[in-house]
Structures are given as C-alpha cells and as structure tokens.
C-alpha cells in the first residue's frame, strides 16, 4: 500500500503566493537535507519543496522502498493530492533524476497533470553506471568505501562513525536495490527536459547527457559544470537560476 501522504514534503505546504511550484528529489542514500539551502536560491514566484523518501532522516521509522514502481505509485498519489492548478516542475539528482523522469512518465501515461519542465542532474538513461548486484553482499564499511570510490558518495563518508553507518546504510541498500532493479522501457515524456552533469563525474560517460534527447519531445540540452558526481554542491546557485528561467518559460504549456 502507498505510504501515508504526510511527511513527504519539506516544507509541508507551498507558499500560496507563488504562482509556480518545484519539487526536488534527492540522491540514493541521501535525504531532503541535501537541498536544505535550495529554497533560498529561487525567486519568490517559485515555491520549492523537497521530497523526503521514507526510511531516512525524519522518516527513519518508516519502511524503505526497494522497488521503483511502488514508490512511483506513492509519489503519483502525492502529486495528484498536491495539485492546486499551479504549474510545477521536477528536479532530481542521481537516483532523484531517475525518479523525476519516471514520475513524469507515470503521470503523463495516467492522464494526470504532469510537470511543465524536468531537470535531471547526475543521471542519464544511457551511459550511466548503475549499481551492481554484488553491492548487496558487501559489509556496511565495504559498501560505503566502494560507493565513495565510485564517486556515488562524498569522500568524507568513508570513516564515518558507527552511528552514522547504522542510520545511512539501510537507506543506501534499499536505494541500490531500487536502482539496480530498474528496467528501461525508453519512455518518452512530453515535458521539456534539461540535463545537468559534472565534467569529471565517474558515473557518467562524456556523451551520457545526449541520451536524454530521445526521452522527451522537447530536449532543452545539457549543462556541464566543473566537478564530479556531486558537482551541484558548488553549482547550486547556477542550477537554480537556470531552473527558474526554464520553469517560467514553459509554465504555460
């Protein structure tokens, strides 16, 4: 059954004064806190809310999703319940980009209102290194070390204390299972989509962003920034400015 609708959004309610809305989806093993500074980067006409998946941070005591389809069911219910007639956009990083893309596919195929624009960072439908099956067999410390070496976790995750591992690793394992089980059907969305990547991201091939062109009726191109997989830590202001412009431009679709 879908998880309860409470707890999914931070902040819980969107400003009624903003004519546009934006939903942010976090990366694998992470949580909504990765976007804690983002709402302040956007102009007042865009109400920004971070989506918090279950089983982490404030939702630690809730069951984790290990498959994509049940998660999409819950998120589609959430977006439908939140629909107040205002145009909205999606942005996600890494696993969050996969979720943003597939949620747009789900909403459009269901005949529900979908996003006016999608921003996908640090993930692409082709030429992206997905988690391997052997990750499930690693110890907690080995898992963190390997993911950090791949660039899928910040380097400072290695050597984290046991309390942090106990809180973070279950979500990592669930998210890895979710991503590893994803099967691509080459779904195409009507919503315009823009891709974002780090120039030295070890998880993405140099031409990975180009694969988005076949997945949307209006590809808005790719933006490449200095840095690795977590390039958005430094480039958040530039990404926010670009997203704001795109959402305003395509809100009338």
Secondary structure as UniProt FT lines:
FT   TURN            6..7
FT   STRAND          9..10
FT   TURN            16..17
FT   STRAND          20..25
FT   TURN            28..29
FT   HELIX           32..35
FT   TURN            36..37
FT   HELIX           38..41
FT   TURN            44..45
FT   STRAND          46..51
FT   HELIX           57..59
FT   TURN            60..61
FT   HELIX           68..82
FT   STRAND          87..93
FT   HELIX           95..109
FT   TURN            110..111
FT   STRAND          117..121
FT   HELIX           133..137
FT   HELIX           140..150
FT   HELIX           155..157
FT   TURN            158..159
FT   HELIX           162..180
FT   STRAND          192..198
FT   TURN            199..200
FT   TURN            202..203
FT   TURN            206..207
FT   HELIX           208..215
FT   STRAND          219..225
FT   TURN            229..231
FT   HELIX           232..250
FT   TURN            251..252
//
